[in-house]
Amino acid sequence: MSSGALVFDVIFSCLITLIFLYRCGNYRRQHPLTTAAVFISWFFSVLFIFLLPLDISLAAYRECTRYKSSTESTINTDNLNQNNSVTDSCPRPWSYVDPQSYGVLWRIIYWTSQLLTWLVLPFMQSICQTGEFYLKGKIRYALRSNLFYYGTLLLIFGVLVIYVAINYNLNASNFKVTVIAASTTWGLFLLVLMLGYGLVQVPLNVYNHSRTSYMLSHIQFKLSQLYNEKIDIEERLESLVDEVSKLCLEIKYNDPLRPCLEQIVKIIPEQYANRVKLTMDDYEDYRITSNNLTDLPTETRLIKLHRLLKKNKHIHHRVQASWIHMIHEAFYLEDILNNENNTNHSFVKQSPLPRSWLRQKMFDEHPILEWYTFCLIRPLALRMVGIVLGGISIVVIWSEMTFFSAKPVLSIFAQCVNAARRHYDYFTIEVFCCLSIAYLCLCAYYTIFRIRIFNYFYLSLYHLTDENSLIFAATFLCRLTAPLSYNFLGMIHMDQAITKQTDREETVFTTIMGRMNVIPIISKGFNFYFPMLICILCVGTYFRLGSRCLHIFGVRQFFDDDEISAEYIEDGKNLMKRERRNYGGNETLSTMANTTTATQRHDRRKELEEKYGLRSTTPDFTTSTSRDDRLLDLRSETRQLRPLTSSDEPLITVNNNQTVSSNTTVLQESCFIYFMLYLSFKMSNPEDNQTNNNLSELRADVAATTDVLKVTVEKLVQRGDNLDALNNRAETLNSTSYHFRGTARRVNRRMRWQNYKLTIFIIFVVVCVIAFIILMALHPWKT
């Protein structure tokens, strides 16, 4: 008996489970029972991926030996010759293990998983959610909170048992199959929903990672959302800490509630610990002498406060760590985007963050190799992997829609497995089935890891997942594993309930679990037709119908052509600028944002004042000898601008009209400069004073110049009024164009959505017609 493959699969599954559990959870902060239960659930779910292919190859070998044995028995009557011929014609798989060992292993895995997912894990999840301080209170809360859950399960199961007892002979075997059928049906319902999302999103996500600009915009969008979440959780924590600090003043050191308060104080985050101080005053019956008895602290109030503080503390810790990781990823993508158009093919690091140890060793002295790796090879590799995974998803969808057709065989998975069985290539069967089940599990489990229900259940890497979310994920993994195995056996035609071929050898898994033909509405109806919904769900996922519905209801989603998403992206750019300044890095031109803050507007106003202002100084006209010299001297002088009024605000804040609005001031100052030049020239020329010697002529010239200047100033004022009117019209045109742009985008989006609806309707009609033709031709509901 060769058990090396089985032992290797068990050890490898254990290692994968430990790695994922270590990456998601934190065993130092988690309860040991929680860690053990989650590990067992995840381990058995991963073990299904490697154990079921061995069982499939064993079933192929058993079918071969049975067929050859029945054939040879008609020719040879000698048992020795018969056994030798069977062994020669049906080579034993390299991973052969006694079927009884598989039976024991499947029973342990399946029933342990069912016990965990329906009884143990929901109870532990309720204990993690509670804020009770003592074990008795936690158990009481868990029983009370799960009363409705268990009552609903017992009601549904009781209806199924009554249905089986009325229509069929209810015995121990049928009772076991009824339990398995009920659990598998619910798991299959969840599996179809999650595969409908994961089969599209997994290859699409891999392909989108090759689009650096798209991923950078997406990260900036998520940065803005995460920053809003960070502000909200900090505000909630501050309010909770303020309430704890008030309770510290009310609860004395010898109060019966003091141990509960001390447990609350222990879990307060470090940055808020200095705001909370336990009092050491005596009890002194302060509750009796208190005027307001309704404000006295009670155990119920402390329990509620304890539960909220535990939840918000973990969310705060996760948000802080996620913020750091997302900033690192944004700088990483920004570096790649800035270097993609580098004609020197040399990678220039602009991120203020240090590189990883491996990247320093590989690329510090080879910037050209780094450029080819991240700017050329990486996008091409991700794009190719995304296309390959998309092709596999299409094969899975086709096989899910046609797995009930045994003659002709339309399922591509069944065709591949049958071809390998005809050539007795058991190793190929195991590898193909292992990779196929692994991809199905990846798509289904990816959806579980992406589930985020109001920040209550949220799986995150970097040791940031709380106990409640870990148990939630373990519950779903246990519920999905057995239905996924049943579904895959149906796709490769290893289930007699689907193929209707009693001469086919079944797996040990199917033999132990039993066939789900006790309830015909499930075995001949739901299990056949419900998996076909995967096609519709995949189409909806590809066109992002769910995200569009959430966007309509106010839940912000990332879209390329959406104005709100563009605002979030700009906000993310500003956050990246701020983090770059905090890290001490210099900003580049590509990272500058278009929007401005209040501080930036103030700096801009100060810059304009310094640019167009004049400071009062004492001019030295005697040293200048020519008109050009005096002009240069006057242009170099500065003075203060007049105080800004409300009418001056557009001259500073409106960037598009700055030149138009400031022409009046510049022309007035130019006229003043030339007038002062003329006076200084006349007053400082001694030769003209000696020749003319007539002050009246000088005064007449000055009067004429003044008249000309007055007329010029009046014209300039009139021109300034005209420019103000033109400025108002430009502002009106700008606002009108902005509204027109928004209207055009909405119309464009509406028309595109109409085209999408037409395309979806056509695809849906075509799929329905094909499915109807296949069903009418094959009529799988008839035995």
C-alpha positions in Angstrom: 0.0 0.0 0.0 1.5 3.3 -1.1 0.5 5.9 1.4 3.2 8.5 0.6 0.9 10.6 -1.6 -1.8 10.7 1.1 0.7 11.6 3.8 2.2 14.3 1.6 -1.3 15.8 0.9 -2.1 15.9 4.6 1.1 17.6 5.5 0.9 20.0 2.6 -2.7 20.9 3.5 -1.7 21.5 7.1 1.1 23.9 6.0 -1.2 25.9 3.7 -3.7 26.2 6.5 -1.1 27.4 9.0 0.3 30.0 6.5 -3.2 31.5 5.8 -4.2 31.4 9.5 -1.0 33.1 10.5 -1.4 35.8 7.8 -5.0 36.6 8.7 -5.2 36.0 12.5 -3.1 36.7 15.5 -2.7 33.7 17.8 -1.3 35.9 20.6 -4.6 37.9 20.9 -7.0 35.1 20.0 -8.4 32.5 22.3 -6.7 29.1 21.9 -10.1 27.4 21.4 -10.9 29.8 18.6 -7.6 29.2 16.9 -8.0 25.4 17.2 -11.6 25.4 15.8 -10.7 27.7 12.9 -7.6 25.7 12.1 -9.6 22.4 12.0 -12.2 23.9 9.8 -9.8 25.5 7.3 -7.6 22.4 7.3 -10.4 20.0 6.4 -11.6 22.4 3.7 -8.1 22.6 2.1 -7.7 18.8 2.5 -10.7 18.2 0.2 -8.7 19.8 -2.7 -6.0 17.1 -2.5 -7.9 14.1 -1.2 -10.8 14.0 -3.7 -8.5 13.6 -6.8 -6.9 10.5 -5.1 -10.4 9.1 -4.5 -11.3 9.8 -8.2 -8.2 7.9 -9.5 -8.9 5.1 -7.1 -12.5 4.9 -8.5 -11.1 4.7 -12.1 -8.8 1.9 -11.1 -11.6 0.0 -9.3 -13.8 0.3 -12.4 -11.0 -0.9 -14.6 -10.3 -4.0 -12.4 -14.0 -4.8 -12.2 -14.5 -4.6 -15.9 -11.3 -6.6 -16.7 -12.2 -9.1 -14.1 -15.6 -9.7 -15.5 -14.1 -9.9 -19.0 -11.3 -12.3 -18.1 -13.6 -14.6 -16.1 -15.4 -15.7 -19.3 -12.1 -16.7 -20.8 -9.9 -17.9 -18.0 -11.1 -20.1 -15.1 -7.8 -20.1 -13.5 -7.8 -17.6 -10.6 -4.0 -17.1 -10.8 -4.0 -16.3 -14.5 -7.0 -14.1 -14.0 -5.4 -12.0 -11.3 -2.2 -11.7 -13.3 -4.0 -10.5 -16.4 -6.1 -8.0 -14.5 -3.0 -6.6 -12.9 -1.2 -6.3 -16.2 -4.1 -4.6 -18.0 -5.0 -2.3 -15.1 -1.9 -0.8 -13.6 -2.2 0.2 -10.0 -2.1 4.0 -9.3 1.1 5.3 -7.7 -1.1 6.8 -4.9 -3.1 3.7 -4.2 -4.5 3.4 -0.7 -6.9 0.9 0.7 -10.5 2.1 0.1 -11.3 1.4 3.8 -8.8 4.1 4.8 -10.5 6.6 2.5 -13.8 5.7 4.1 -12.6 6.3 7.6 -10.9 9.6 6.5 -14.0 10.9 4.7 -16.3 10.1 7.7 -14.0 12.0 10.1 -13.6 15.0 7.7 -17.2 15.3 6.7 -19.0 14.8 10.1 -16.4 16.9 11.9 -16.9 19.8 9.4 -20.7 19.5 9.8 -20.5 19.5 13.5 -18.3 22.6 13.5 -20.3 24.6 10.9 -23.8 23.9 12.4 -23.2 23.7 16.1 -19.7 24.7 17.4 -18.8 27.7 15.3 -22.1 29.6 15.6 -21.9 29.1 19.4 -18.3 30.4 19.5 -19.1 33.3 17.2 -21.8 34.4 19.6 -19.4 34.2 22.5 -16.8 36.4 20.6 -19.5 39.0 19.9 -20.7 39.4 23.5 -19.3 41.9 26.0 -20.0 39.7 29.0 -17.3 39.5 31.6 -17.9 36.0 33.0 -18.1 32.6 31.4 -21.7 32.0 32.6 -22.9 35.2 31.1 -21.1 34.4 27.8 -22.8 31.0 27.5 -26.2 32.4 28.4 -25.8 35.1 25.8 -24.7 32.6 23.1 -27.7 30.3 23.8 -30.1 33.2 23.7 -28.7 34.7 20.5 -28.6 31.3 18.7 -32.1 30.3 19.8 -33.8 31.7 16.7 -31.0 30.3 14.5 -31.3 26.8 15.8 -35.1 26.9 16.0 -35.2 27.8 12.3 -32.9 24.9 11.4 -34.9 22.4 13.4 -38.1 23.6 11.8 -36.8 23.2 8.2 -35.2 19.9 9.1 -38.4 18.7 10.7 -40.4 19.5 7.6 -37.9 17.5 5.4 -38.1 14.5 7.8 -41.9 14.6 7.7 -41.9 14.8 3.9 -39.5 11.8 3.6 -41.5 9.8 6.2 -44.8 10.4 4.3 -43.6 9.6 0.8 -40.8 7.1 1.4 -39.7 4.5 3.9 -37.9 6.4 6.6 -35.0 4.3 8.0 -31.6 5.1 9.4 -30.0 5.2 6.0 -32.6 7.6 4.6 -32.4 9.7 7.7 -28.7 10.1 7.2 -29.1 11.0 3.5 -31.8 13.5 4.4 -29.5 15.3 6.7 -26.7 15.3 4.1 -29.2 16.4 1.4 -30.4 19.4 3.4 -26.9 20.5 4.3 -25.6 20.0 0.7 -28.6 21.9 -0.8 -28.0 25.0 1.3 -24.2 24.8 0.6 -24.9 24.4 -3.2 -27.1 27.5 -3.1 -24.2 29.5 -1.5 -21.6 27.9 -3.9 -23.5 28.9 -7.0 -23.7 32.5 -5.8 -20.1 32.7 -4.9 -18.8 31.0 -8.0 -20.9 33.5 -10.1 -18.9 36.3 -8.6 -15.5 34.6 -8.3 -15.3 33.0 -11.8 -15.4 36.5 -13.3 -13.7 38.6 -10.6 -10.6 36.4 -10.1 -9.3 36.6 -13.8 -10.5 40.2 -14.1 -8.7 41.2 -11.0 -5.5 39.5 -12.2 -5.8 41.2 -15.6 -6.5 44.6 -14.1 -3.2 44.4 -12.1 -1.4 44.7 -15.5 -3.1 48.1 -16.0 -1.0 50.2 -13.7 -2.9 53.5 -14.1 -6.2 51.8 -13.4 -4.9 50.1 -10.3 -3.3 53.4 -9.0 -6.7 55.2 -9.5 -8.4 52.3 -7.7 -5.9 52.5 -4.8 -6.4 56.2 -4.6 -10.2 55.7 -4.5 -9.8 53.2 -1.7 -7.4 55.5 0.2 -10.1 58.2 0.3 -12.6 55.7 1.5 -10.2 54.3 4.1 -9.4 57.8 5.3 -13.1 58.5 5.9 -13.4 55.2 7.7 -10.3 56.1 9.8 -11.9 59.4 10.8 -15.2 57.7 11.8 -13.6 55.0 13.9 -11.4 57.6 15.7 -14.5 59.6 16.5 -16.3 56.6 17.8 -13.3 55.5 19.9 -13.0 59.0 21.4 -16.6 59.0 22.5 -16.2 55.5 24.0 -13.1 56.5 25.8 -14.8 59.6 27.2 -17.6 57.4 28.5 -15.1 55.1 30.2 -13.3 58.1 31.8 -16.7 59.2 33.2 -17.3 55.7 34.6 -13.8 55.8 36.2 -14.9 58.8 38.2 -18.2 57.2 39.2 -17.1 53.7 40.1 -14.9 53.6 43.2 -12.2 51.1 44.0 -14.4 49.0 46.3 -17.5 49.1 44.0 -18.8 45.6 42.9 -18.5 46.8 39.3 -14.9 47.7 39.7 -13.5 44.4 38.3 -15.6 44.8 35.2 -14.4 48.4 34.7 -10.8 47.2 35.1 -11.3 44.7 32.2 -12.6 47.5 30.1 -9.7 49.8 30.9 -7.2 47.0 29.9 -8.4 46.9 26.3 -8.3 50.7 25.7 -5.8 51.5 22.9 -2.4 52.9 24.0 -2.9 56.3 22.4 -6.0 56.8 24.5 -4.7 55.3 27.8 -3.6 58.6 29.2 -7.1 59.9 29.2 -8.4 57.2 31.5 -7.5 57.0 35.2 -9.1 54.8 37.8 -10.1 56.6 41.0 -9.0 55.3 44.4 -11.8 56.9 46.4 -14.0 54.9 48.8 -17.4 53.6 47.9 -19.3 55.6 50.6 -22.8 54.7 49.3 -22.6 57.4 46.6 -25.5 55.8 44.7 -27.9 56.3 47.5 -27.1 60.0 47.9 -27.0 60.6 44.1 -29.7 62.9 42.8 -30.1 61.2 39.4 -30.5 57.5 39.9 -31.0 56.8 36.2 -27.4 57.8 35.4 -25.8 55.3 37.8 -23.6 52.7 36.1 -25.0 49.3 35.7 -23.6 45.9 34.6 -25.7 46.0 31.4 -24.3 49.4 30.5 -20.7 48.1 31.1 -21.4 45.0 29.0 -22.6 47.1 26.1 -19.7 49.4 26.4 -17.3 46.4 26.6 -18.7 44.9 23.4 -18.5 48.2 21.5 -15.0 48.9 22.7 -13.7 45.5 21.6 -15.2 45.8 18.2 -14.1 49.4 17.5 -10.6 48.8 18.9 -10.0 46.0 16.4 -11.4 48.0 13.5 -9.2 50.9 14.5 -6.1 48.7 14.5 -7.1 47.1 11.2 -7.7 50.6 9.6 -4.3 51.9 10.8 -2.4 48.9 9.4 -4.4 48.8 6.2 -3.6 52.5 5.7 0.1 51.9 5.9 -0.1 48.9 3.5 -2.2 50.8 1.0 0.1 53.8 1.1 3.0 51.5 0.3 1.1 49.9 -2.5 0.1 53.4 -3.9 3.8 54.6 -3.9 4.8 51.3 -5.5 2.3 51.6 -8.4 3.2 55.3 -8.8 6.8 54.5 -9.2 6.0 51.9 -11.9 3.6 54.3 -13.7 6.2 57.1 -13.7 8.9 54.8 -15.1 6.8 53.1 -17.8 7.5 56.0 -20.3 11.2 56.2 -19.4 13.1 56.1 -22.7 16.4 55.2 -21.0 14.8 51.9 -19.7 16.3 52.6 -16.3 14.1 52.4 -13.2 14.3 55.6 -11.1 13.0 55.3 -7.6 10.8 58.2 -6.5 9.0 56.6 -3.6 10.0 58.0 -0.1 9.7 54.5 1.3 12.6 52.0 1.6 12.6 49.0 -0.6 12.3 45.4 0.6 15.4 43.4 1.4 14.9 41.1 -1.7 14.4 44.0 -4.1 17.5 45.8 -2.7 19.6 42.8 -3.3 18.3 42.2 -6.8 17.9 45.7 -8.3 19.9 48.2 -6.4 22.8 47.8 -8.8 20.7 46.9 -11.8 18.1 49.6 -12.6 17.8 48.5 -16.2 16.8 44.9 -15.0 14.4 46.4 -12.6 12.7 48.5 -15.4 12.3 45.4 -17.6 11.0 43.4 -14.7 8.3 45.8 -13.4 7.5 47.9 -16.5 7.6 45.2 -19.2 7.6 41.6 -18.0 5.2 42.1 -15.1 2.3 43.6 -17.1 2.7 41.0 -19.9 2.8 38.1 -17.4 -0.3 39.4 -15.5 -2.2 39.9 -18.7 -1.4 36.4 -20.0 -2.4 34.8 -16.6 -5.6 36.8 -16.6 -6.5 35.6 -20.1 -5.7 32.0 -19.2 -7.8 32.1 -16.0 -10.6 33.7 -18.0 -10.6 30.8 -20.5 -10.7 28.3 -17.5 -13.7 30.2 -16.1 -15.5 29.9 -19.5 -14.8 26.2 -19.5 -16.2 25.9 -15.9 -19.4 27.8 -16.9 -20.0 25.6 -19.9 -19.4 22.4 -17.9 -21.8 23.7 -15.2 -24.5 24.2 -17.8 -24.0 20.9 -19.6 -22.9 18.4 -16.9 -26.3 16.6 -16.9 -25.8 15.5 -20.5 -24.2 12.0 -20.4 -24.8 11.1 -24.0 -23.4 13.0 -25.8 -20.8 14.2 -23.2 -20.8 18.0 -23.4 -18.9 18.7 -20.2 -15.3 19.5 -21.0 -14.1 18.3 -17.6 -15.8 15.0 -18.2 -14.2 14.7 -21.6 -10.7 15.2 -20.1 -11.2 12.8 -17.3 -12.7 10.1 -19.6 -9.7 10.5 -22.0 -7.3 9.9 -19.1 -9.2 7.0 -17.8 -9.2 5.2 -21.2 -5.4 5.4 -21.2 -5.1 4.5 -17.5 -3.2 7.7 -16.8 -4.0 8.1 -13.1 -1.4 10.7 -12.5 -3.0 12.9 -15.1 -6.4 12.4 -13.6 -5.1 13.4 -10.1 -3.2 16.5 -11.4 -6.1 17.6 -13.6 -8.7 17.1 -10.8 -6.5 18.8 -8.2 -6.0 21.9 -10.3 -9.7 22.1 -11.3 -10.9 21.7 -7.7 -8.2 24.2 -6.6 -9.5 26.8 -9.1 -13.1 26.3 -8.1 -12.1 26.6 -4.4 -10.1 29.7 -5.3 -13.1 31.4 -6.9 -15.5 30.4 -4.1 -13.1 31.2 -1.3 -12.0 34.5 -2.9 -15.6 35.6 -2.7 -15.7 34.7 1.0 -12.5 36.7 1.6 -14.0 39.7 -0.2 -17.3 39.7 1.8 -17.5 42.8 3.9 -20.8 43.3 5.6 -20.9 46.7 7.3 -17.3 46.1 8.6 -18.7 43.4 10.8 -17.2 40.4 8.9 -14.1 41.4 7.2 -11.1 39.2 6.4 -7.8 41.0 6.1 -4.2 39.9 5.9 -1.3 41.1 8.0 -2.7 39.7 11.3 -5.7 42.1 11.2 -8.7 39.7 11.2 -10.7 39.5 14.4 -12.0 36.3 15.9 -15.5 36.9 14.8 -14.5 37.2 11.1 -12.3 34.2 11.3 -15.1 32.0 12.7 -17.5 33.5 10.0 -15.0 32.4 7.3 -14.5 29.0 8.8 -18.3 28.4 8.9 -18.7 29.2 5.2 -15.7 27.1 4.2 -17.1 24.0 6.0 -20.5 24.5 4.4 -19.1 24.9 0.9 -16.6 22.1 0.7 -18.9 19.1 0.5 -21.3 20.7 -2.0 -18.3 21.7 -4.1 -17.1 18.1 -4.1 -20.6 16.9 -5.2 -20.7 19.5 -7.9 -17.3 18.6 -9.3 -18.2 14.9 -9.3 -21.2 15.7 -11.3 -19.2 17.7 -13.8 -16.9 14.8 -14.5 -19.8 12.3 -14.5 -18.7 10.3 -11.5 -22.1 10.5 -9.8 -24.7 7.9 -10.8 -27.6 10.2 -9.9 -26.6 12.4 -12.8 -25.2 9.9 -15.4 -27.9 7.2 -14.7 -25.1 4.7 -15.4 -25.2 2.0 -12.7 -22.2 0.2 -14.1 -19.8 3.2 -13.3 -17.8 2.8 -10.2 -18.3 5.7 -7.7 -15.9 7.3 -5.4 -15.6 6.3 -1.7 -16.8 9.8 -0.9 -20.1 9.2 -2.7 -20.5 5.8 -1.2 -20.0 7.0 2.3 -22.2 10.1 2.0 -24.9 8.4 0.0 -26.8 9.6 -3.1 -29.2 12.5 -2.7 -32.1 10.7 -4.5 -34.2 10.4 -1.3 -35.8 13.8 -2.1 -36.5 13.9 -5.8 -37.2 17.6 -5.9 -33.6 18.1 -4.8 -31.8 15.3 -6.7 -33.7 15.7 -10.0 -34.6 19.4 -9.9 -32.5 21.7 -7.8 -29.2 19.9 -8.3 -29.7 19.8 -12.0 -31.0 23.3 -12.9 -29.8 25.7 -10.2 -26.1 25.5 -11.2 -27.1 26.9 -14.6 -27.7 30.3 -12.9 -23.9 30.6 -12.7 -24.0 31.9 -16.3 -26.5 34.7 -15.5 -24.6 35.6 -12.3 -21.3 35.8 -14.2 -22.8 38.1 -16.8 -24.1 40.3 -14.1 -20.7 40.3 -12.4 -18.9 41.2 -15.6 -21.2 44.2 -16.2 -21.0 45.1 -12.5 -24.7 45.1 -12.0 -24.3 44.6 -8.2 -21.9 47.5 -7.9 -24.2 49.7 -10.0 -27.1 48.9 -7.7 -25.0 49.7 -4.6 -23.9 52.9 -6.3 -27.5 53.9 -6.9 -28.4 53.3 -3.2 -25.5 55.5 -2.0 -22.7 52.9 -1.4 -19.7 54.4 -3.2 -18.2 52.1 -5.9 -15.2 52.6 -8.2 -16.1 53.5 -11.8 -13.8 55.0 -14.4 -16.3 57.4 -15.9 -18.0 58.6 -12.7 -17.7 62.1 -11.3 -17.9 61.1 -7.7 -15.2 58.5 -8.2 -13.0 61.2 -9.8 -13.5 63.3 -6.7 -12.5 60.4 -4.5 -9.4 59.8 -6.7 -8.4 63.5 -6.4 -8.8 63.2 -2.6 -6.6 60.1 -2.7 -3.9 62.1 -4.6 -4.0 64.8 -1.9 -3.6 62.1 0.8 -0.6 60.7 -1.1 0.9 64.2 -1.3 0.5 64.6 2.5 2.0 61.2 3.3 4.9 62.0 1.0 5.6 65.2 2.9 5.3 63.2 6.2 7.9 60.8 4.9 10.2 63.7 3.8 10.0 63.0 0.1 9.9 65.6 -2.7 6.8 65.8 -4.8 7.1 65.3 -8.5 5.0 66.9 -11.2 3.0 63.8 -11.8 1.8 63.6 -8.2 0.5 67.1 -7.9 -3.3 67.3 -7.4 -5.6 69.8 -9.1 -7.7 70.6 -6.1 -6.6 73.1 -3.4 -7.2 73.2 0.3 -7.8 76.3 2.5 -4.1 76.6 3.3 -3.1 76.3 -0.3 -5.6 79.1 -1.2 -4.1 81.3 1.5 -0.6 80.6 0.2 -1.8 81.4 -3.3 -3.2 84.7 -2.1 0.0 85.6 -0.4 2.0 84.8 -3.6 -0.2 87.1 -5.7 0.2 89.9 -3.2 4.0 89.6 -3.3 3.9 89.4 -7.1 1.8 92.5 -7.8 2.5 94.5 -4.6 4.8 97.6 -4.0 6.6 98.5 -0.8 7.1 102.1 0.0 10.8 103.1 -0.3 12.7 106.4 -0.9 13.5 106.7 -4.6 16.8 108.2 -5.7 16.0 110.2 -8.8 19.2 112.1 -8.9 21.3 109.1 -9.8 19.3 108.2 -12.8 20.4 109.7 -16.1 17.9 108.3 -18.6 14.2 107.5 -18.9 15.0 103.7 -19.2 17.1 103.7 -16.0 14.3 105.4 -14.1 11.8 102.9 -15.5 13.9 100.0 -14.3 14.3 101.6 -10.8 10.6 102.1 -10.4 9.8 98.5 -11.6 12.1 97.1 -9.0 10.4 98.9 -6.1 7.6 97.4 -4.1 4.7 98.6 -2.0 1.8 97.1 -0.2 -1.5 96.3 -2.0 -4.7 97.8 -0.7 -6.7 95.6 1.7 -8.7 92.9 0.0 -12.4 93.2 -0.1 -15.1 90.8 -1.1 -15.1 92.1 -4.6 -11.4 91.2 -4.9 -11.9 87.5 -4.1 -12.4 86.3 -7.8 -9.1 88.0 -8.7 -7.4 85.4 -6.5 -9.5 82.3 -6.3 -10.5 81.9 -10.0 -7.5 80.6 -11.8 -9.0 80.8 -15.3 -9.6 84.6 -15.1 -6.6 85.8 -13.2 -5.0 87.4 -16.2 -8.2 89.1 -17.4 -9.1 90.4 -13.9 -5.7 91.9 -13.1 -5.2 93.9 -16.3 -6.9 97.0 -14.8 -4.6 97.1 -11.8 -1.5 96.6 -14.0 -2.5 99.4 -16.4 -3.3 101.9 -13.6 0.1 101.2 -12.1 1.8 101.7 -15.5 0.1 105.1 -16.0 1.2 106.1 -12.5 4.8 105.0 -13.2 5.0 107.0 -16.5 3.5 110.1 -14.8 6.1 109.9 -12.1 8.8 109.4 -14.7 7.6 112.5 -16.6 7.5 114.7 -13.4 10.9 113.5 -12.3 12.4 114.1 -15.7 11.1 117.7 -15.8 11.9 118.4 -12.2 15.5 117.0 -12.2 16.7 118.5 -15.5 18.6 121.7 -14.6 19.4 122.6 -18.2 15.7 123.1 -19.1 15.2 125.2 -15.9 18.0 127.5 -17.0 16.9 127.7 -20.6 13.2 128.1 -20.1 13.3 129.8 -16.8 9.5 130.0 -16.9 7.6 128.2 -14.2 4.3 128.9 -15.9 5.2 126.8 -18.9 6.2 123.9 -16.7 2.9 124.2 -14.8 1.0 124.3 -18.1 2.8 121.1 -19.2 2.0 119.5 -15.9 -1.7 120.5 -16.1 -1.9 119.2 -19.7 -0.3 115.9 -18.6 -2.7 115.7 -15.7 -5.7 116.2 -18.0 -4.4 113.5 -20.3 -3.8 111.2 -17.3 -7.4 111.8 -16.0 -8.9 110.9 -19.4 -6.7 107.9 -19.5 -7.7 106.8 -16.0 -11.3 107.3 -16.9 -10.9 105.1 -19.9 -9.1 102.6 -17.9 -11.8 102.5 -15.3 -14.4 102.1 -18.0 -12.3 99.3 -19.5 -12.0 97.8 -16.1 -15.8 97.8 -15.8 -16.0 96.1 -19.2 -13.5 93.6 -18.1 -15.5 92.9 -14.9 -18.6 92.3 -17.0 -16.6 90.0 -19.3 -15.3 88.2 -16.2 -18.8 87.7 -15.0 -19.8 86.3 -18.3 -16.8 84.0 -18.4 -17.7 82.7 -14.9 -21.3 82.1 -16.1 -20.0 80.4 -19.2 -17.7 78.3 -17.0 -20.5 77.2 -14.7 -22.8 76.5 -17.6 -20.1 74.4 -19.3 -19.6 72.5 -16.1 -23.3 71.6 -15.8 -23.3 70.8 -19.5 -20.4 68.4 -19.0 -22.2 66.7 -16.1 -25.3 66.4 -18.2 -23.4 65.0 -21.1 -21.7 62.4 -18.8 -25.1 61.4 -17.4 -26.6 61.1 -20.9 -23.5 59.1 -22.1 -23.8 56.8 -19.1 -27.5 56.3 -19.6 -27.1 55.5 -23.3 -24.2 53.1 -22.6 -26.3 51.4 -19.9 -29.1 51.0 -22.5 -26.7 49.4 -24.8 -25.6 47.1 -22.0 -29.1 46.2 -21.2 -29.8 45.3 -24.8 -26.6 43.2 -24.9 -27.5 41.4 -21.7 -31.0 40.8 -22.9 -29.7 39.3 -26.2 -27.2 37.1 -24.3 -29.9 36.0 -21.9 -32.3 35.1 -24.7 -29.6 33.1 -26.6 -28.6 31.2 -23.4 -32.3 30.4 -22.6 -32.9 29.2 -26.2 -29.8 27.0 -26.1 -30.7 25.6 -22.7 -34.3 24.9 -23.8 -33.1 23.1 -27.0 -30.7 21.0 -24.9 -33.4 20.2 -22.3 -36.0 19.3 -24.9 -33.5 17.1 -26.8 -32.0 15.3 -23.8 -35.0 15.5 -21.2 -32.7 14.7 -18.2 -35.7 14.8 -15.8 -36.9 11.5 -17.3 -35.3 8.3 -16.0 
